[in-house]
Amino acid sequence: MTRVRQSCRPLSRIDIDKMTIRDYHVTMERVGIADLKAHLSQHLRRVRSGTALTVVDRGNPVATLVPFTPGAERLVIRPPSDPAPLAQIPLPPPLAGAPDLVDLLLIERQMNR
């Protein structure tokens, strides 16, 4: 008689329900804007403890609050690679045969009168 290891047995409906409920509560950390405003300190404590929160507005995700990591790279503002001012950058030549937009606007206004 062969023995089947417990980890190889098929999942029962109860196991799947437990896993689904647990995963929902662990991974689906969502908070509405009104609840976030009303209980900001409580939610910030949860974020400090390592929980990432998704902020939703009427069910649509709008932001994610994640714990701060001091070792993460910060935004570094570097000077531009080409320090030439915008006034010194040459403009492309005008398109050949393109109508004057002001004339077109004036014609359209005259037609609507």
N, C-alpha and C positions, 0 to 999 in steps of 0.2 A: 504494500500500500504506500503510495507516495503522498507526501504531505505538501500542501500548498502554503507557501509563505503568506502571511497576512497582508503584506504590501502588494502582492500580486492578485489578490482577490478583486473582483469587480466592485465598483462603488455602488452602494445601495442608494435609494432615494433619500434616506435620512442623511447619509454622508454628504451627498451633493447639496442638500438644503443647508447643512451646517457650514459647508465650505462657502457657498454663495452668500449666506448671511454674514459670515466672518469677513469675506473679501469685500463685501459692500461697505461694512463699517470701517474696515482698515484702509481701503484705497479711495473710497468716495467721500473724501472730506470736503464738503461743499458748504458754503455759508452765503446767505443772502446779504445784500447791501444793508438793508434795514437792521438785520440781526447783527451784522458786523459793527455798525454804528452804535447800536444799543449796548453791545457787550464787547467792546474793543479790547479792554484789558484782559478779559478771559480768553479771547481768541489769540492775543499776542502771547499769553502764557503757553498756550498749546503750540504755537509756532516755535517759541523758545525751546520747548521740550523735544522738538524734532519733527513735528507734524506739519506737512505742507497743506495749505488750505487753498481751495479754488473759490474765488469770489464770483457769484453769479448774479445777474440782473434779469429777473423774470425767467430763470432757467437757462440763460445764455451765459457761458463763462466769459468774464471780462478781465480777470487778473488772477495771478497766483501769488500767494504769500509763502515764502520759503524761509527756513532758518538762515541767518547770516553766517557765513563762513569767513573768518578773518584771513585765511590763506588764499582766498580766491583772488584772481587777477582783477585789478581795478581798471576803470576806463582811463586811458592815458591820452591826454591831449597833446598832440605834437604840432610844431609849426608846419605850415604848408610847405610842400616840396618845391613849389614854384612861388616865390614871394612877390611876383609881379602883381601890381594892383589891377583890378578889373578894367580900369580905363585904358590900360596899355594893351589889352588883348584885342587883336583885330577881329572885326565882325565879318561874317561871310558876305559875299556880294549879294545884292538883291536878285531874286529870281527873274529871269527874262520872260517878258510877256505876262507877268502876274498883274492882275487889275489892282488899282488903288482901292484899298478897303474903305477909305473915307468916301470916295465917290460912290461906291456901291451902297454904302449906308444912306447917303443922301438920296439916291435914286429910290431905294426902298421906302424911305420916309415920304417921299413925294407921291408914291403910288398909293399909300395908305390914306391919303387925305381925301 
